Amino acid sequence: MAKPNYAFEKRQRDLAKKKKKDEKRQRKLEAKAEPATDDAPTPPVDPADVD
C-alpha cells in the first residue's frame, strides 16, 4: 500500500483556507463599497406637500 503524502494534503488544506479567506474578504469589500455608492438617499415625497 502506498504511503500517504501528508505534505500534499496539508498544502491542499492551506490553499483551500486561503481561497475561502480571500472570498470572504472580497464579499466584505463589496458589501462595504455598496452602501458607499448610495450615500444620500432621496427623502420620501409626501403627496400633501406636492401642491
Biotite code that builds the C-alpha atoms (Angstrom):
import biotite.structure as struc

atoms = struc.array([
    struc.Atom([0.000, 0.000, 0.000], chain_id="A", res_id=1, res_name="MET", atom_name="CA", element="C"),
    struc.Atom([1.277, 3.486, -0.850], chain_id="A", res_id=2, res_name="ALA", atom_name="CA", element="C"),
    struc.Atom([2.173, 5.776, 1.991], chain_id="A", res_id=3, res_name="LYS", atom_name="CA", element="C"),
    struc.Atom([0.070, 8.923, 2.379], chain_id="A", res_id=4, res_name="PRO", atom_name="CA", element="C"),
    struc.Atom([1.558, 12.197, 1.190], chain_id="A", res_id=5, res_name="ASN", atom_name="CA", element="C"),
    struc.Atom([0.869, 14.407, 4.187], chain_id="A", res_id=6, res_name="TYR", atom_name="CA", element="C"),
    struc.Atom([2.714, 17.404, 2.742], chain_id="A", res_id=7, res_name="ALA", atom_name="CA", element="C"),
    struc.Atom([0.420, 17.425, -0.303], chain_id="A", res_id=8, res_name="PHE", atom_name="CA", element="C"),
    struc.Atom([-2.688, 17.095, 1.865], chain_id="A", res_id=9, res_name="GLU", atom_name="CA", element="C"),
    struc.Atom([-1.521, 19.938, 4.118], chain_id="A", res_id=10, res_name="LYS", atom_name="CA", element="C"),
    struc.Atom([-0.828, 22.160, 1.116], chain_id="A", res_id=11, res_name="ARG", atom_name="CA", element="C"),
    struc.Atom([-4.283, 21.430, -0.303], chain_id="A", res_id=12, res_name="GLN", atom_name="CA", element="C"),
    struc.Atom([-5.893, 22.330, 3.043], chain_id="A", res_id=13, res_name="ARG", atom_name="CA", element="C"),
    struc.Atom([-3.863, 25.537, 3.255], chain_id="A", res_id=14, res_name="ASP", atom_name="CA", element="C"),
    struc.Atom([-4.813, 26.512, -0.293], chain_id="A", res_id=15, res_name="LEU", atom_name="CA", element="C"),
    struc.Atom([-8.492, 25.860, 0.457], chain_id="A", res_id=16, res_name="ALA", atom_name="CA", element="C"),
    struc.Atom([-8.282, 28.001, 3.607], chain_id="A", res_id=17, res_name="LYS", atom_name="CA", element="C"),
    struc.Atom([-6.583, 30.813, 1.700], chain_id="A", res_id=18, res_name="LYS", atom_name="CA", element="C"),
    struc.Atom([-9.185, 30.692, -1.074], chain_id="A", res_id=19, res_name="LYS", atom_name="CA", element="C"),
    struc.Atom([-12.039, 30.804, 1.436], chain_id="A", res_id=20, res_name="LYS", atom_name="CA", element="C"),
    struc.Atom([-10.410, 33.688, 3.307], chain_id="A", res_id=21, res_name="LYS", atom_name="CA", element="C"),
    struc.Atom([-9.917, 35.677, 0.086], chain_id="A", res_id=22, res_name="ASP", atom_name="CA", element="C"),
    struc.Atom([-13.539, 35.079, -0.959], chain_id="A", res_id=23, res_name="GLU", atom_name="CA", element="C"),
    struc.Atom([-14.746, 36.275, 2.443], chain_id="A", res_id=24, res_name="LYS", atom_name="CA", element="C"),
    struc.Atom([-12.533, 39.363, 2.203], chain_id="A", res_id=25, res_name="ARG", atom_name="CA", element="C"),
    struc.Atom([-13.935, 40.127, -1.261], chain_id="A", res_id=26, res_name="GLN", atom_name="CA", element="C"),
    struc.Atom([-17.518, 39.784, 0.000], chain_id="A", res_id=27, res_name="ARG", atom_name="CA", element="C"),
    struc.Atom([-16.762, 42.181, 2.850], chain_id="A", res_id=28, res_name="LYS", atom_name="CA", element="C"),
    struc.Atom([-15.195, 44.710, 0.479], chain_id="A", res_id=29, res_name="LEU", atom_name="CA", element="C"),
    struc.Atom([-18.178, 44.508, -1.874], chain_id="A", res_id=30, res_name="GLU", atom_name="CA", element="C"),
    struc.Atom([-20.633, 44.903, 0.993], chain_id="A", res_id=31, res_name="ALA", atom_name="CA", element="C"),
    struc.Atom([-18.672, 47.871, 2.316], chain_id="A", res_id=32, res_name="LYS", atom_name="CA", element="C"),
    struc.Atom([-18.444, 49.531, -1.113], chain_id="A", res_id=33, res_name="ALA", atom_name="CA", element="C"),
    struc.Atom([-22.115, 49.044, -1.996], chain_id="A", res_id=34, res_name="GLU", atom_name="CA", element="C"),
    struc.Atom([-23.634, 51.328, 0.697], chain_id="A", res_id=35, res_name="PRO", atom_name="CA", element="C"),
    struc.Atom([-20.979, 53.971, -0.004], chain_id="A", res_id=36, res_name="ALA", atom_name="CA", element="C"),
    struc.Atom([-22.373, 54.483, -3.517], chain_id="A", res_id=37, res_name="THR", atom_name="CA", element="C"),
    struc.Atom([-25.786, 55.350, -2.054], chain_id="A", res_id=38, res_name="ASP", atom_name="CA", element="C"),
    struc.Atom([-24.724, 57.987, 0.488], chain_id="A", res_id=39, res_name="ASP", atom_name="CA", element="C"),
    struc.Atom([-27.659, 60.382, 0.090], chain_id="A", res_id=40, res_name="ALA", atom_name="CA", element="C"),
    struc.Atom([-30.937, 58.548, -0.352], chain_id="A", res_id=41, res_name="PRO", atom_name="CA", element="C"),
    struc.Atom([-33.757, 60.730, -1.615], chain_id="A", res_id=42, res_name="THR", atom_name="CA", element="C"),
    struc.Atom([-36.318, 61.580, 1.055], chain_id="A", res_id=43, res_name="PRO", atom_name="CA", element="C"),
    struc.Atom([-39.788, 60.147, 0.551], chain_id="A", res_id=44, res_name="PRO", atom_name="CA", element="C"),
    struc.Atom([-42.159, 62.537, -1.183], chain_id="A", res_id=45, res_name="VAL", atom_name="CA", element="C"),
    struc.Atom([-45.337, 63.311, 0.743], chain_id="A", res_id=46, res_name="ASP", atom_name="CA", element="C"),
    struc.Atom([-48.292, 63.776, -1.665], chain_id="A", res_id=47, res_name="PRO", atom_name="CA", element="C"),
    struc.Atom([-49.697, 66.544, 0.575], chain_id="A", res_id=48, res_name="ALA", atom_name="CA", element="C"),
    struc.Atom([-46.537, 68.639, 0.097], chain_id="A", res_id=49, res_name="ASP", atom_name="CA", element="C"),
    struc.Atom([-46.625, 68.433, -3.719], chain_id="A", res_id=50, res_name="VAL", atom_name="CA", element="C"),
    struc.Atom([-49.381, 71.106, -4.087], chain_id="A", res_id=51, res_name="ASP", atom_name="CA", element="C"),
])
